[in-house]
Amino acid sequence: MVGGQGLTAGGNKVKFTICGSARFEPEWHEWNKRLGLMGHIAYSLLTFPSVEGSKSWYSNDEKEIIDLVHLAKIEESDAIFVINKNGYIGDSTRREIAWAIIRNKAVYYLETVWIRQRRGIADIRGIADIPGWVEHVRKYPLYGEPACGDPSAERPLRFTIGEEGLP
């Protein structure tokens, strides 16, 4: 239990599948950690280019399996979180977003301004709409702000856990 609530959508805890290009691997790790520290469950990639040595380590058959496994993760999720850094959404991610929408899953975007400008859609969920986001960002600020009261913690897209430990 986290904060007296179980890990259920009813308790404002959500099962997310993270989607986006593997080229944004640091952001994948960052958001997997952030969503987890908020008490949410986050499904990530099967593996990463840094582990395998390159993005093209797999065969065409393995790529098909990897894509199907990711769609299965979306099926088991309440929502997806799209890492659309600088507005980039590739073909696989477009397919995952379409699948999530067809399956009535909520879709949250890292960067909503790109979607609003390019697609003309005003009603978009962003990181501020994630349950528990406000409380989380107070403990673990973004983009070079001091984390947990430590003014030396000025690393973009990183945060530290203070002496008090995990939330």
C-alpha positions as CSV (number, residue, x, y, z in Angstrom):
1,M,0.0,0.0,0.0
2,V,1.2,3.5,-0.8
3,G,-0.1,6.4,1.1
4,G,-2.9,4.3,2.6
5,Q,-4.2,3.4,-0.9
6,G,-3.8,0.2,-2.8
7,L,-2.3,0.1,-6.3
8,T,-5.7,0.2,-8.2
9,A,-7.2,2.6,-10.6
10,G,-10.0,3.2,-8.1
11,G,-7.3,4.4,-5.5
12,N,-5.9,6.8,-8.1
13,K,-3.1,4.4,-8.8
14,V,-2.8,3.6,-12.5
15,K,-1.2,0.8,-14.6
16,F,0.7,2.6,-17.3
17,T,2.5,1.3,-20.4
18,I,5.2,3.8,-21.4
19,C,5.3,4.3,-25.2
20,G,7.8,6.2,-27.4
21,S,11.0,5.9,-29.3
22,A,13.9,4.0,-27.7
23,R,16.1,6.8,-28.8
24,F,14.8,8.6,-25.7
25,E,16.1,5.9,-23.4
26,P,17.0,8.3,-20.5
27,E,13.5,9.6,-20.5
28,W,12.1,6.0,-20.4
29,H,14.1,5.3,-17.3
30,E,13.2,8.7,-15.8
31,W,9.5,8.2,-16.2
32,N,9.5,4.6,-15.2
33,K,11.0,5.7,-11.9
34,R,8.7,8.8,-11.5
35,L,5.5,6.8,-12.2
36,G,6.7,4.1,-9.8
37,L,7.5,6.6,-7.0
38,M,4.0,8.0,-7.4
39,G,2.7,4.5,-6.6
40,H,1.7,3.6,-10.2
41,I,2.7,0.5,-12.1
42,A,4.7,1.2,-15.2
43,Y,5.4,-1.3,-18.0
44,S,8.4,-0.4,-20.0
45,L,10.4,-1.7,-23.0
46,L,11.5,-5.3,-23.1
47,T,15.1,-4.1,-23.4
48,F,17.0,-1.0,-24.4
49,P,19.7,-0.2,-27.1
50,S,22.2,0.5,-24.3
51,V,21.8,-3.1,-23.1
52,E,21.9,-4.7,-26.6
53,G,24.6,-2.5,-28.1
54,S,22.4,-0.9,-30.8
55,K,18.7,-0.3,-31.8
56,S,18.9,-2.9,-34.6
57,W,19.9,-5.9,-32.5
58,Y,16.7,-7.8,-33.4
59,S,15.5,-9.7,-36.4
60,N,12.3,-8.9,-38.2
61,D,10.6,-11.8,-36.5
62,E,11.8,-10.7,-33.1
63,K,10.7,-7.1,-33.9
64,E,7.2,-8.4,-34.5
65,I,7.2,-10.3,-31.2
66,I,8.5,-7.2,-29.3
67,D,5.7,-5.1,-30.8
68,L,3.0,-7.6,-30.0
69,V,4.3,-7.9,-26.4
70,H,4.1,-4.1,-26.0
71,L,0.5,-4.1,-27.3
72,A,-0.3,-6.8,-24.7
73,K,1.2,-4.6,-22.0
74,I,-1.2,-1.8,-23.2
75,E,-4.0,-4.3,-23.0
76,E,-3.2,-4.9,-19.3
77,S,-2.9,-1.2,-18.6
78,D,-5.3,1.5,-17.6
79,A,-3.4,4.1,-19.6
80,I,-0.4,4.8,-21.7
81,F,2.3,7.5,-21.1
82,V,3.7,8.8,-24.4
83,I,7.3,10.0,-24.4
84,N,7.0,12.5,-27.3
85,K,10.1,14.5,-26.7
86,N,10.3,17.5,-29.0
87,G,7.0,16.3,-30.5
88,Y,8.5,13.1,-32.0
89,I,6.0,10.2,-32.4
90,G,7.2,7.4,-34.7
91,D,5.2,4.8,-36.5
92,S,5.3,2.2,-33.7
93,T,4.2,4.8,-31.2
94,R,1.4,6.0,-33.4
95,R,0.2,2.4,-33.7
96,E,0.4,2.0,-29.9
97,I,-1.6,5.3,-29.3
98,A,-4.3,4.1,-31.8
99,W,-4.5,0.7,-30.0
100,A,-4.8,2.4,-26.7
101,I,-7.6,4.7,-28.0
102,I,-9.5,1.7,-29.6
103,R,-9.2,-0.2,-26.3
104,N,-10.5,2.8,-24.3
105,K,-7.3,3.4,-22.5
106,A,-6.4,6.9,-21.2
107,V,-3.5,8.5,-23.1
108,Y,-1.1,10.9,-21.4
109,Y,1.6,12.8,-23.2
110,L,5.0,14.1,-21.9
111,E,4.7,17.2,-24.1
112,T,1.1,18.3,-24.8
113,V,1.9,21.5,-26.7
114,W,3.0,19.6,-29.8
115,I,-0.3,17.7,-29.9
116,R,-2.3,20.8,-29.5
117,Q,-0.4,22.7,-32.2
118,R,-0.1,20.0,-34.8
119,R,-3.4,18.2,-34.3
120,G,-5.5,21.1,-33.1
121,I,-6.7,19.0,-30.2
122,A,-7.2,21.1,-27.0
123,D,-8.4,18.3,-24.6
124,I,-5.1,16.4,-24.1
125,R,-3.9,14.8,-20.9
126,G,-0.4,15.7,-19.9
127,I,1.9,15.0,-16.9
128,A,0.0,17.4,-14.7
129,D,-3.1,15.2,-15.1
130,I,-1.4,12.0,-13.8
131,P,-2.9,11.1,-10.4
132,G,-0.4,12.1,-7.7
133,W,1.7,14.3,-9.9
134,V,1.4,17.5,-7.9
135,E,2.5,15.8,-4.7
136,H,5.3,14.0,-6.5
137,V,6.8,17.0,-8.2
138,R,6.8,18.9,-4.8
139,K,9.1,16.2,-3.5
140,Y,11.1,15.6,-6.7
141,P,11.2,18.8,-8.8
142,L,11.9,18.8,-12.5
143,Y,14.6,20.4,-14.7
144,G,17.3,21.5,-12.4
145,E,15.3,22.7,-9.5
146,P,16.6,21.6,-6.1
147,A,15.3,18.1,-5.1
148,C,14.3,17.3,-1.6
149,G,15.7,20.6,-0.3
150,D,19.2,19.8,-1.7
151,P,20.4,22.9,-3.7
152,S,23.3,20.8,-5.1
153,A,20.9,18.5,-6.9
154,E,20.7,20.4,-10.2
155,R,20.7,17.7,-12.8
156,P,18.1,18.0,-15.6
157,L,15.5,15.2,-15.6
158,R,16.9,13.6,-12.5
159,F,15.9,13.7,-8.9
160,T,17.3,12.4,-5.7
161,I,15.7,10.7,-2.7
162,G,16.3,12.7,0.5
163,E,17.4,11.2,3.8
164,E,13.8,10.5,4.7
165,G,13.8,7.7,2.1
166,L,11.1,6.7,-0.3
167,P,7.7,8.5,-0.1
